């Protein structure tokens, strides 16, 4: 049984992990903020602002989240889990506050701050927060992964409203059209853009400071960088039970196949045991009583090394799922507002759409996380449902705003419902299918799908948009999802 202090630390740490995820909201506010930033780059920035395509900002952000996940493992070894997150928090603050000045000078350097620095810090933060909630409450891993990533998504609801209310309080319409895109040229809007970035940076930093002040290292993670995990203790415990004097063919729960030896919840032998006193003594010397209880309670899956995981067909099905969903997610984050402004000339309405996007994304994570935890659906079912909705909705993306503004809102929200699964299905699959021992590495490998999408969209989306137009850009999402569905159906997820 956990002591009151441990229960208190558990709940505080889970809340803290949710607050620490605040910078992840950038992905959901960028679609709204980029409409103003792009206009600023065209009309108020220095002449150097033509030094790059703004598409690189979100693409580099998504790309460098994956190296951040791997970087977390190195930081954890050197500094410990919590301090790895604090280093990411400082890097995030430098990137966000620095960008308020840099965006007045250069698109390229803005992409470096938002893409490389912020992307890295968010990748570390993701992995740290997921490890905290899954180790403090392994039986609720899927739902807590969903709510922790969804907390930042929910935060963007407030941030989107604040940004639009501050930058465009009079709901002014775009005044300039360059190629297939629209821009604001009004000075009263453009002059407020740098301060809007500072407001976002201040909110993010405040929430992260509060979050990390609440976080305590979970029982399975030592506060020291070199500490052993519960998994190591499990292995030592099993080996000792097997070889301890007075035992014969014992299993991991300490039972003796030739007797009535059963360990109770305190790690002691039940009456009627057959001379297992030395084994009890060995147990108490290796692990705390509660660790023994936790070992008995957990159904620990087999752990696959990254070199083993990448040889399985299920890895590549999950990887393609990540690419398909992330591709649509990136286009939505970049263009849901800029595309719609061609047909829906109402900035406040489209901000409302952007505000509801994180609501649906968070809801989908909680919904899928709950269903996964309760066994109502398995990983393969969740993947197929998400891909099917993504394919169908993307097929109507181009015509939706031309039909009706409400229809466009419904379509975008269904896309958000689908694409939110990226942040709960992949980490849950990495934990359940490939095990906990190499979670960070296996999750990082699956997360490289986002990096590939980030590089691809930066290089090819703008040329495709200017050459083939919006229709084929959105249709490509539908086709890719359909191909991935066929691949997933043919894959056995039970390895």
Secondary structure, 3 states (H helix, E strand, C coil): CCCHHHHHHHHHHHHHHHHHHHHHHHHHHHHHHHHHHHHHHHHCCCHHHHHCCCHHHHHHHHHHHHHHHHHHHHHHHHHCHHHHHHHHHHHHHHHHHHHHHHCCCCHHHHHHHHHHHHHHHHHHHHHHHHHHHHHHCHHHHHHHHHHHHHHHHHHHHHHHHHHHHHHCCCCCCCCEEECCEEECCCHHHHCCHHHHHHHHHHHHHHHHHHHHHHCCCCCCCCCCCCCCCHHHHHHHHHHHHHHCCCCCCECCCCCECCCCCCECCCCCECCCCCCCHHHHHHHHHHCCHHHHHHHHHCCCCCCCCHHHHCCCHHHHHHHHHHHHHHHHHHHHHHHHHHHHCCCCCCHHHHHHHHHHHHHHHHHHHHHHHHHHHHCCCCHHHHHHHHHHHHHHHHHCHHHHHHHCHHHHHHHHHHHHHHHCCHHHHHHHHHHHHHCCCCHHHHHHHHHHHHHHHHHHHHHHHHHHHHHHCHHHHHHHHHHHHHHHHHHHHCCCCCC
